[in-house]
């Protein structure tokens, strides 16, 4: 009868270990889904940022071309205030130096 007791307890322990492993597996699946959701949201943000960057570039080029064709100093000033200079051909050129220093600090940041 002693060998039967040993077999019974071995089966109980194996069942308990299996139950614990299933619970851990379920927890890990739920955690993995949360991480996948976060990664998908970040990827969507990156994709949208790329699209908005293209629109922004096209808008800046159109504004630069309009500033040159209309000889609009106010529009040139607006572009310069945002760190973009316009060359003679109407192509926008990012400015480095004084315009970046005069830009207001971002919200919540101190200079």
PyMOL CGO cylinders between C-alpha atoms (Angstrom):
from pymol import cmd
from pymol.cgo import CYLINDER

trace = [
    CYLINDER, 0.00, 0.00, 0.00, 2.93, 2.30, 0.49, 0.3, 1, 1, 1, 1, 1, 1,
    CYLINDER, 2.93, 2.30, 0.49, 3.78, 2.39, -3.22, 0.3, 1, 1, 1, 1, 1, 1,
    CYLINDER, 3.78, 2.39, -3.22, 0.21, 3.47, -3.98, 0.3, 1, 1, 1, 1, 1, 1,
    CYLINDER, 0.21, 3.47, -3.98, 0.51, 6.41, -1.55, 0.3, 1, 1, 1, 1, 1, 1,
    CYLINDER, 0.51, 6.41, -1.55, 3.71, 7.52, -3.23, 0.3, 1, 1, 1, 1, 1, 1,
    CYLINDER, 3.71, 7.52, -3.23, 2.07, 7.39, -6.67, 0.3, 1, 1, 1, 1, 1, 1,
    CYLINDER, 2.07, 7.39, -6.67, -0.95, 9.33, -5.38, 0.3, 1, 1, 1, 1, 1, 1,
    CYLINDER, -0.95, 9.33, -5.38, 1.17, 12.14, -3.92, 0.3, 1, 1, 1, 1, 1, 1,
    CYLINDER, 1.17, 12.14, -3.92, 3.37, 12.30, -7.00, 0.3, 1, 1, 1, 1, 1, 1,
    CYLINDER, 3.37, 12.30, -7.00, 0.24, 12.77, -9.12, 0.3, 1, 1, 1, 1, 1, 1,
    CYLINDER, 0.24, 12.77, -9.12, -1.09, 15.48, -6.77, 0.3, 1, 1, 1, 1, 1, 1,
    CYLINDER, -1.09, 15.48, -6.77, 2.22, 17.37, -6.88, 0.3, 1, 1, 1, 1, 1, 1,
    CYLINDER, 2.22, 17.37, -6.88, 2.42, 17.06, -10.67, 0.3, 1, 1, 1, 1, 1, 1,
    CYLINDER, 2.42, 17.06, -10.67, -1.15, 18.37, -10.95, 0.3, 1, 1, 1, 1, 1, 1,
    CYLINDER, -1.15, 18.37, -10.95, -0.38, 21.31, -8.65, 0.3, 1, 1, 1, 1, 1, 1,
    CYLINDER, -0.38, 21.31, -8.65, 2.75, 22.19, -10.62, 0.3, 1, 1, 1, 1, 1, 1,
    CYLINDER, 2.75, 22.19, -10.62, 0.75, 21.99, -13.85, 0.3, 1, 1, 1, 1, 1, 1,
    CYLINDER, 0.75, 21.99, -13.85, -1.94, 24.28, -12.42, 0.3, 1, 1, 1, 1, 1, 1,
    CYLINDER, -1.94, 24.28, -12.42, 0.70, 26.84, -11.32, 0.3, 1, 1, 1, 1, 1, 1,
    CYLINDER, 0.70, 26.84, -11.32, 2.35, 26.72, -14.77, 0.3, 1, 1, 1, 1, 1, 1,
    CYLINDER, 2.35, 26.72, -14.77, -1.00, 27.28, -16.48, 0.3, 1, 1, 1, 1, 1, 1,
    CYLINDER, -1.00, 27.28, -16.48, -1.69, 30.30, -14.25, 0.3, 1, 1, 1, 1, 1, 1,
    CYLINDER, -1.69, 30.30, -14.25, 1.77, 31.74, -15.03, 0.3, 1, 1, 1, 1, 1, 1,
    CYLINDER, 1.77, 31.74, -15.03, 1.20, 31.11, -18.75, 0.3, 1, 1, 1, 1, 1, 1,
    CYLINDER, 1.20, 31.11, -18.75, -2.14, 32.97, -18.66, 0.3, 1, 1, 1, 1, 1, 1,
    CYLINDER, -2.14, 32.97, -18.66, -0.52, 35.90, -16.82, 0.3, 1, 1, 1, 1, 1, 1,
    CYLINDER, -0.52, 35.90, -16.82, 2.31, 36.07, -19.36, 0.3, 1, 1, 1, 1, 1, 1,
    CYLINDER, 2.31, 36.07, -19.36, -0.14, 36.00, -22.28, 0.3, 1, 1, 1, 1, 1, 1,
    CYLINDER, -0.14, 36.00, -22.28, -2.09, 38.93, -20.81, 0.3, 1, 1, 1, 1, 1, 1,
    CYLINDER, -2.09, 38.93, -20.81, 1.11, 40.88, -20.17, 0.3, 1, 1, 1, 1, 1, 1,
    CYLINDER, 1.11, 40.88, -20.17, 2.30, 40.15, -23.70, 0.3, 1, 1, 1, 1, 1, 1,
    CYLINDER, 2.30, 40.15, -23.70, -0.97, 41.44, -25.16, 0.3, 1, 1, 1, 1, 1, 1,
    CYLINDER, -0.97, 41.44, -25.16, -0.60, 44.69, -23.21, 0.3, 1, 1, 1, 1, 1, 1,
    CYLINDER, -0.60, 44.69, -23.21, 2.94, 45.13, -24.50, 0.3, 1, 1, 1, 1, 1, 1,
    CYLINDER, 2.94, 45.13, -24.50, 1.84, 44.37, -28.07, 0.3, 1, 1, 1, 1, 1, 1,
    CYLINDER, 1.84, 44.37, -28.07, -0.92, 46.97, -27.80, 0.3, 1, 1, 1, 1, 1, 1,
    CYLINDER, -0.92, 46.97, -27.80, 1.55, 49.59, -26.59, 0.3, 1, 1, 1, 1, 1, 1,
    CYLINDER, 1.55, 49.59, -26.59, 4.02, 48.75, -29.37, 0.3, 1, 1, 1, 1, 1, 1,
    CYLINDER, 4.02, 48.75, -29.37, 1.26, 48.95, -31.99, 0.3, 1, 1, 1, 1, 1, 1,
    CYLINDER, 1.26, 48.95, -31.99, 0.20, 52.38, -30.67, 0.3, 1, 1, 1, 1, 1, 1,
    CYLINDER, 0.20, 52.38, -30.67, 3.79, 53.63, -30.83, 0.3, 1, 1, 1, 1, 1, 1,
    CYLINDER, 3.79, 53.63, -30.83, 4.19, 52.30, -34.36, 0.3, 1, 1, 1, 1, 1, 1,
    CYLINDER, 4.19, 52.30, -34.36, 0.98, 54.05, -35.42, 0.3, 1, 1, 1, 1, 1, 1,
    CYLINDER, 0.98, 54.05, -35.42, 2.29, 57.31, -33.91, 0.3, 1, 1, 1, 1, 1, 1,
    CYLINDER, 2.29, 57.31, -33.91, 5.57, 56.93, -35.81, 0.3, 1, 1, 1, 1, 1, 1,
    CYLINDER, 5.57, 56.93, -35.81, 3.75, 56.25, -39.08, 0.3, 1, 1, 1, 1, 1, 1,
    CYLINDER, 3.75, 56.25, -39.08, 1.49, 59.26, -38.58, 0.3, 1, 1, 1, 1, 1, 1,
    CYLINDER, 1.49, 59.26, -38.58, 4.49, 61.44, -37.71, 0.3, 1, 1, 1, 1, 1, 1,
    CYLINDER, 4.49, 61.44, -37.71, 6.17, 60.47, -40.97, 0.3, 1, 1, 1, 1, 1, 1,
    CYLINDER, 6.17, 60.47, -40.97, 3.03, 61.38, -42.91, 0.3, 1, 1, 1, 1, 1, 1,
    CYLINDER, 3.03, 61.38, -42.91, 2.72, 64.71, -41.07, 0.3, 1, 1, 1, 1, 1, 1,
    CYLINDER, 2.72, 64.71, -41.07, 6.41, 65.39, -41.71, 0.3, 1, 1, 1, 1, 1, 1,
    CYLINDER, 6.41, 65.39, -41.71, 5.80, 65.05, -45.44, 0.3, 1, 1, 1, 1, 1, 1,
    CYLINDER, 5.80, 65.05, -45.44, 2.83, 67.40, -45.24, 0.3, 1, 1, 1, 1, 1, 1,
    CYLINDER, 2.83, 67.40, -45.24, 4.87, 69.85, -43.17, 0.3, 1, 1, 1, 1, 1, 1,
    CYLINDER, 4.87, 69.85, -43.17, 7.70, 69.79, -45.71, 0.3, 1, 1, 1, 1, 1, 1,
    CYLINDER, 7.70, 69.79, -45.71, 5.29, 70.38, -48.60, 0.3, 1, 1, 1, 1, 1, 1,
    CYLINDER, 5.29, 70.38, -48.60, 3.65, 73.25, -46.72, 0.3, 1, 1, 1, 1, 1, 1,
    CYLINDER, 3.65, 73.25, -46.72, 7.00, 74.90, -45.97, 0.3, 1, 1, 1, 1, 1, 1,
    CYLINDER, 7.00, 74.90, -45.97, 8.05, 74.57, -49.61, 0.3, 1, 1, 1, 1, 1, 1,
    CYLINDER, 8.05, 74.57, -49.61, 4.76, 76.11, -50.76, 0.3, 1, 1, 1, 1, 1, 1,
    CYLINDER, 4.76, 76.11, -50.76, 5.12, 78.98, -48.29, 0.3, 1, 1, 1, 1, 1, 1,
    CYLINDER, 5.12, 78.98, -48.29, 8.74, 79.58, -49.37, 0.3, 1, 1, 1, 1, 1, 1,
    CYLINDER, 8.74, 79.58, -49.37, 7.76, 79.59, -53.03, 0.3, 1, 1, 1, 1, 1, 1,
    CYLINDER, 7.76, 79.59, -53.03, 4.90, 82.01, -52.30, 0.3, 1, 1, 1, 1, 1, 1,
    CYLINDER, 4.90, 82.01, -52.30, 7.23, 84.28, -50.32, 0.3, 1, 1, 1, 1, 1, 1,
    CYLINDER, 7.23, 84.28, -50.32, 9.66, 84.47, -53.26, 0.3, 1, 1, 1, 1, 1, 1,
    CYLINDER, 9.66, 84.47, -53.26, 7.07, 84.79, -56.03, 0.3, 1, 1, 1, 1, 1, 1,
    CYLINDER, 7.07, 84.79, -56.03, 5.07, 87.46, -54.20, 0.3, 1, 1, 1, 1, 1, 1,
    CYLINDER, 5.07, 87.46, -54.20, 8.12, 89.12, -52.63, 0.3, 1, 1, 1, 1, 1, 1,
    CYLINDER, 8.12, 89.12, -52.63, 6.30, 88.82, -49.30, 0.3, 1, 1, 1, 1, 1, 1,
    CYLINDER, 6.30, 88.82, -49.30, 8.53, 89.98, -46.45, 0.3, 1, 1, 1, 1, 1, 1,
    CYLINDER, 8.53, 89.98, -46.45, 5.92, 89.11, -43.80, 0.3, 1, 1, 1, 1, 1, 1,
    CYLINDER, 5.92, 89.11, -43.80, 5.84, 85.51, -45.00, 0.3, 1, 1, 1, 1, 1, 1,
    CYLINDER, 5.84, 85.51, -45.00, 9.65, 85.40, -45.03, 0.3, 1, 1, 1, 1, 1, 1,
    CYLINDER, 9.65, 85.40, -45.03, 9.58, 86.76, -41.49, 0.3, 1, 1, 1, 1, 1, 1,
    CYLINDER, 9.58, 86.76, -41.49, 7.09, 84.11, -40.42, 0.3, 1, 1, 1, 1, 1, 1,
    CYLINDER, 7.09, 84.11, -40.42, 9.33, 81.39, -41.86, 0.3, 1, 1, 1, 1, 1, 1,
    CYLINDER, 9.33, 81.39, -41.86, 12.41, 82.98, -40.26, 0.3, 1, 1, 1, 1, 1, 1,
    CYLINDER, 12.41, 82.98, -40.26, 10.64, 83.09, -36.87, 0.3, 1, 1, 1, 1, 1, 1,
    CYLINDER, 10.64, 83.09, -36.87, 10.21, 79.34, -37.18, 0.3, 1, 1, 1, 1, 1, 1,
    CYLINDER, 10.21, 79.34, -37.18, 13.84, 78.71, -38.11, 0.3, 1, 1, 1, 1, 1, 1,
    CYLINDER, 13.84, 78.71, -38.11, 13.51, 78.53, -41.89, 0.3, 1, 1, 1, 1, 1, 1,
    CYLINDER, 13.51, 78.53, -41.89, 15.27, 80.87, -44.30, 0.3, 1, 1, 1, 1, 1, 1,
    CYLINDER, 15.27, 80.87, -44.30, 14.35, 81.14, -47.96, 0.3, 1, 1, 1, 1, 1, 1,
    CYLINDER, 14.35, 81.14, -47.96, 17.04, 81.28, -50.63, 0.3, 1, 1, 1, 1, 1, 1,
    CYLINDER, 17.04, 81.28, -50.63, 16.71, 83.16, -53.94, 0.3, 1, 1, 1, 1, 1, 1,
    CYLINDER, 16.71, 83.16, -53.94, 15.25, 80.15, -55.77, 0.3, 1, 1, 1, 1, 1, 1,
    CYLINDER, 15.25, 80.15, -55.77, 12.46, 79.82, -53.22, 0.3, 1, 1, 1, 1, 1, 1,
    CYLINDER, 12.46, 79.82, -53.22, 13.83, 76.71, -51.54, 0.3, 1, 1, 1, 1, 1, 1,
    CYLINDER, 13.83, 76.71, -51.54, 13.47, 76.63, -47.75, 0.3, 1, 1, 1, 1, 1, 1,
    CYLINDER, 13.47, 76.63, -47.75, 16.70, 76.17, -45.82, 0.3, 1, 1, 1, 1, 1, 1,
    CYLINDER, 16.70, 76.17, -45.82, 16.68, 75.32, -42.10, 0.3, 1, 1, 1, 1, 1, 1,
    CYLINDER, 16.68, 75.32, -42.10, 18.42, 78.06, -40.14, 0.3, 1, 1, 1, 1, 1, 1,
    CYLINDER, 18.42, 78.06, -40.14, 20.98, 77.32, -37.47, 0.3, 1, 1, 1, 1, 1, 1,
    CYLINDER, 20.98, 77.32, -37.47, 22.00, 79.82, -34.91, 0.3, 1, 1, 1, 1, 1, 1,
    CYLINDER, 22.00, 79.82, -34.91, 20.20, 82.98, -33.80, 0.3, 1, 1, 1, 1, 1, 1,
    CYLINDER, 20.20, 82.98, -33.80, 16.66, 81.99, -34.80, 0.3, 1, 1, 1, 1, 1, 1,
    CYLINDER, 16.66, 81.99, -34.80, 16.84, 78.84, -32.71, 0.3, 1, 1, 1, 1, 1, 1,
    CYLINDER, 16.84, 78.84, -32.71, 18.06, 80.80, -29.70, 0.3, 1, 1, 1, 1, 1, 1,
    CYLINDER, 18.06, 80.80, -29.70, 15.22, 83.32, -29.94, 0.3, 1, 1, 1, 1, 1, 1,
    CYLINDER, 15.22, 83.32, -29.94, 12.52, 80.65, -30.14, 0.3, 1, 1, 1, 1, 1, 1,
    CYLINDER, 12.52, 80.65, -30.14, 10.40, 80.45, -26.98, 0.3, 1, 1, 1, 1, 1, 1,
    CYLINDER, 10.40, 80.45, -26.98, 11.16, 77.48, -24.73, 0.3, 1, 1, 1, 1, 1, 1,
    CYLINDER, 11.16, 77.48, -24.73, 8.89, 74.47, -24.90, 0.3, 1, 1, 1, 1, 1, 1,
    CYLINDER, 8.89, 74.47, -24.90, 6.10, 74.26, -22.35, 0.3, 1, 1, 1, 1, 1, 1,
    CYLINDER, 6.10, 74.26, -22.35, 7.35, 73.03, -19.03, 0.3, 1, 1, 1, 1, 1, 1,
    CYLINDER, 7.35, 73.03, -19.03, 11.01, 73.55, -19.88, 0.3, 1, 1, 1, 1, 1, 1,
    CYLINDER, 11.01, 73.55, -19.88, 13.24, 76.30, -18.62, 0.3, 1, 1, 1, 1, 1, 1,
    CYLINDER, 13.24, 76.30, -18.62, 15.94, 77.88, -20.80, 0.3, 1, 1, 1, 1, 1, 1,
]
cmd.load_cgo(trace, "trace")
